[in-house]
Amino acid sequence: MNESGTGTYFVLYKFLYGYADNEINSADDSAIDISWAVNNKGQYVELPGVDFIKIYTGVNQENGWLGECSTEITGVEDLHILGVDIDTANKLLIMEKKINLRFIVVVGIILVAALSRLVPHPANFSPIGGMALFGAAYFTKKYWTFIIPIVSMWISDLILNNVVYGEYFNHFVWFYSGSLFAYGAFALIGVMGLFSLKRIGINSVLLSALSASIIFFVVSNFGVWLSSGMYPHPWQGLTACYIAGIPFFGNTILGDLCYSAIMFGAFETASKYVPQLKLA
């Protein structure tokens, strides 16, 4: 392409796939895999074998005074013998569909867990830690670890504060007192999960769930002490706040363990029957 418009600067942009000499010679994008073959209708065909190969070379573009850009073939290799596979646009599309299905299922599980907060339950027995850890473990793009679970929790908070417990408020509640500390704890659990759940197993999920309970207990009670006005601000008040929270800590641990077990177990079980949920 004549980028300069005056014939002094030419650029040859590469094609998506299917053209030799399309990239540097060591790159897959510079090769053609014969198994990509299609018939005259553009439909994929299964080749039982190859008797001979006829190679054409052609001019990709004219570059004015620089001359032509033409295809050059440097060699032919049997990829089956070499055990090599080259990704095609079709394979990339299949991978994209797998990622989309995985994303939908992960989001669905998180939303169901968030909405379970609307069902009557013991105090502090909630899916908060499990949601954060689950997102950290299974979202392919890690920024969703924070966006989807926090938004899901906020939506469930809106319903709880304005519908379920609406009679206790005389106005619409967008954020309750101390909610930012709860969301902050949620984000910290997500960050911890990105590191502790690089390999998913019973031990890593168990330790992560217990750590999530501790993080939420420390951060949320600190928020209660700082913003609720229920405790004096000297350190004695903070100590009293943490002591008052201890009876509820057991339910926090149980909630994180139970929801983590259910969410991780459900996804791993589904992956055995629906291979598309796996990335590889």
C-alpha positions in Angstrom: 0.0 0.0 0.0 1.3 3.4 -1.0 1.2 5.0 2.5 2.9 8.2 1.6 0.7 8.9 -1.4 3.7 10.0 -3.3 5.4 6.7 -4.0 8.1 7.0 -1.4 6.8 4.8 1.4 5.1 1.4 0.8 3.7 -1.0 3.4 2.6 -4.6 2.8 0.0 -5.6 5.3 -0.3 -9.2 6.2 -3.5 -11.3 5.6 -5.3 -13.2 8.4 -4.2 -16.6 7.2 -3.8 -18.8 4.1 -0.9 -17.0 2.4 2.7 -18.0 2.3 5.4 -15.4 2.9 2.8 -13.5 4.9 5.1 -12.9 7.9 8.7 -13.6 8.9 9.7 -17.0 7.7 9.8 -18.5 11.3 6.2 -17.5 12.0 3.2 -19.7 11.5 1.5 -16.9 9.7 4.1 -17.3 7.0 3.0 -20.8 6.2 0.1 -22.7 4.6 -1.3 -25.9 6.1 -2.7 -28.2 3.3 -5.2 -29.6 5.8 -7.0 -26.2 5.4 -8.1 -27.4 2.0 -11.6 -26.5 0.8 -13.6 -27.5 -2.3 -14.8 -25.1 -5.0 -17.8 -24.1 -2.8 -15.5 -23.1 0.0 -16.4 -26.1 2.2 -13.8 -27.9 4.3 -12.7 -31.2 2.9 -10.9 -34.1 4.7 -7.9 -35.1 2.6 -7.0 -38.8 2.9 -3.6 -38.1 1.5 -1.6 -36.0 -1.0 -0.1 -37.4 -4.3 1.5 -34.2 -5.5 1.7 -30.5 -4.7 1.7 -27.8 -7.3 2.9 -24.4 -6.0 2.1 -21.1 -7.5 3.8 -17.9 -6.7 2.4 -14.5 -7.5 2.8 -10.7 -7.1 1.2 -9.4 -3.9 1.5 -5.8 -4.9 3.5 -3.4 -7.1 5.7 -0.9 -5.1 6.4 1.7 -7.8 10.1 2.3 -8.2 10.8 -0.3 -5.5 9.5 -3.1 -7.7 7.1 -5.8 -6.7 6.3 -7.7 -3.5 6.0 -11.4 -4.5 5.5 -14.7 -2.6 8.5 -16.9 -2.1 8.3 -20.5 -1.1 11.3 -21.7 1.0 10.3 -25.3 1.7 7.7 -28.0 2.4 7.4 -30.0 5.6 5.1 -32.9 6.7 3.5 -31.5 9.8 2.0 -34.8 10.8 5.4 -36.4 11.0 6.7 -33.3 12.9 3.7 -33.4 15.2 3.1 -29.7 14.5 -0.3 -27.9 14.2 -0.9 -24.4 12.9 -3.9 -22.4 14.2 -6.4 -21.4 11.5 -9.1 -18.7 11.6 -11.6 -21.6 12.1 -9.7 -22.8 15.2 -9.5 -19.3 16.6 -13.2 -19.0 16.1 -13.8 -22.3 18.0 -11.6 -21.0 20.8 -13.5 -17.8 20.9 -16.8 -19.7 21.1 -15.4 -21.8 24.0 -14.3 -18.6 25.8 -17.7 -17.1 25.3 -19.5 -20.2 26.7 -17.1 -20.3 29.6 -17.8 -16.6 30.3 -21.6 -17.0 30.2 -21.5 -20.0 32.6 -19.1 -18.3 35.0 -21.2 -15.1 35.1 -24.4 -17.2 35.5 -23.0 -19.1 38.5 -21.9 -15.8 40.1 -25.3 -14.2 39.5 -27.2 -17.2 41.0 -24.9 -17.1 44.0 -25.5 -13.3 44.5 -29.2 -13.7 44.2 -29.1 -16.5 46.8 -28.5 -13.7 49.3 -32.2 -12.9 49.0 -33.2 -16.3 50.5 -33.4 -16.3 54.3 -30.1 -17.4 55.8 -28.1 -17.3 59.0 -26.3 -13.9 59.7 -23.1 -13.6 57.7 -23.6 -16.9 55.9 -23.1 -15.5 52.4 -21.6 -16.2 49.0 -19.4 -13.1 49.0 -16.0 -14.8 49.5 -16.9 -17.7 47.2 -18.0 -15.3 44.4 -14.7 -13.4 44.5 -12.6 -16.5 44.5 -14.7 -18.2 41.7 -14.3 -15.1 39.5 -10.6 -15.0 40.1 -10.2 -18.7 39.2 -12.3 -18.9 36.1 -12.5 -15.6 34.3 -10.1 -15.7 31.3 -9.8 -11.9 31.3 -8.9 -11.1 34.8 -10.5 -7.6 35.0 -13.8 -9.4 35.0 -12.7 -10.9 38.4 -13.6 -7.5 39.9 -16.3 -6.1 37.7 -18.8 -9.0 37.5 -18.8 -10.2 41.2 -18.8 -6.7 42.6 -21.6 -5.5 40.3 -23.6 -8.7 41.1 -23.2 -8.1 44.8 -24.2 -4.4 44.4 -27.4 -5.5 42.5 -28.3 -7.9 45.3 -27.6 -5.2 47.9 -30.0 -2.9 46.0 -32.7 -5.5 46.2 -32.0 -6.3 49.8 -31.9 -2.7 51.1 -34.8 -1.4 49.0 -37.2 -4.4 48.8 -36.5 -7.0 51.4 -35.5 -4.5 54.1 -37.1 -1.4 52.5 -39.3 -0.8 55.5 -36.3 0.1 57.6 -35.2 3.0 55.3 -37.1 6.2 54.5 -35.2 6.7 51.2 -33.8 4.7 48.3 -30.4 3.2 49.3 -27.7 3.1 46.7 -24.9 2.3 49.1 -25.4 1.3 52.7 -23.0 2.6 55.5 -19.8 0.7 55.3 -20.5 -0.8 51.9 -17.3 0.6 50.3 -15.3 -1.4 52.9 -17.3 -4.5 52.0 -16.6 -4.0 48.3 -13.0 -3.2 49.1 -12.7 -6.5 51.0 -14.3 -8.2 48.0 -11.7 -6.8 45.7 -8.8 -7.8 48.0 -10.2 -11.4 48.1 -10.2 -11.3 44.3 -6.6 -10.2 44.2 -5.6 -12.9 46.6 -7.5 -15.5 44.5 -5.6 -14.5 41.4 -2.4 -15.8 43.1 -3.7 -18.6 45.3 -5.9 -20.2 42.6 -3.5 -20.4 39.7 -3.8 -24.2 40.2 -7.3 -25.2 41.3 -7.6 -28.1 43.7 -9.2 -29.0 47.0 -6.4 -27.6 49.1 -6.0 -24.4 47.2 -9.7 -23.7 47.3 -10.0 -24.6 51.0 -7.0 -22.3 52.0 -8.3 -19.5 49.8 -11.8 -19.7 51.3 -10.4 -19.5 54.8 -8.2 -16.6 53.9 -11.2 -14.9 52.3 -13.1 -15.2 55.6 -10.2 -13.5 57.5 -9.9 -10.7 54.9 -13.6 -9.9 55.0 -13.7 -10.1 58.8 -10.8 -7.7 59.2 -11.8 -5.2 56.5 -15.6 -5.1 57.1 -15.3 -4.7 60.8 -12.8 -2.0 60.4 -15.3 -0.2 58.2 -18.1 -0.7 60.8 -15.8 0.9 63.4 -14.8 3.8 61.2 -18.1 4.7 59.6 -21.1 3.5 61.6 -20.7 5.6 64.7 -21.5 2.6 66.9 -18.0 2.5 68.4 -15.7 5.3 69.8 -12.7 6.0 67.5 -9.9 5.3 69.9 -8.3 1.9 69.5 -10.4 0.5 72.3 -13.4 1.0 70.1 -11.8 -0.9 67.3 -11.0 -3.7 69.6 -14.5 -3.8 70.9 -15.8 -3.9 67.3 -13.7 -6.9 66.4 -14.7 -8.7 69.6 -18.4 -8.0 68.8 -17.9 -9.5 65.4 -16.4 -12.8 66.6 -19.7 -14.6 67.1 -20.6 -14.0 63.5 -17.1 -15.1 62.2 -18.0 -18.8 62.3 -20.9 -18.3 59.8 -18.6 -16.2 57.6 -16.2 -19.2 57.4 -19.0 -21.7 56.8 -20.5 -19.5 54.1 -17.2 -19.1 52.3 -16.4 -22.8 52.5 -19.9 -24.0 51.4 -20.3 -21.6 48.5 -16.8 -22.2 47.3 -17.4 -25.9 47.4 -20.7 -25.6 45.5 -19.5 -23.1 42.9 -16.1 -24.7 42.2 -17.6 -28.2 42.3 -20.4 -27.3 39.9 -18.1 -25.8 37.3 -15.5 -28.6 37.5 -18.3 -31.2 37.2 -19.9 -29.4 34.3 -16.4 -29.2 32.6 -16.2 -33.0 32.5 -19.5 -33.2 30.6 -19.1 -30.0 28.5 -15.5 -29.9 27.3 -16.1 -26.5 25.7 -15.9 -25.0 29.2 -12.2 -25.9 29.4 -9.7 -23.6 27.8 -7.4 -26.4 26.6 
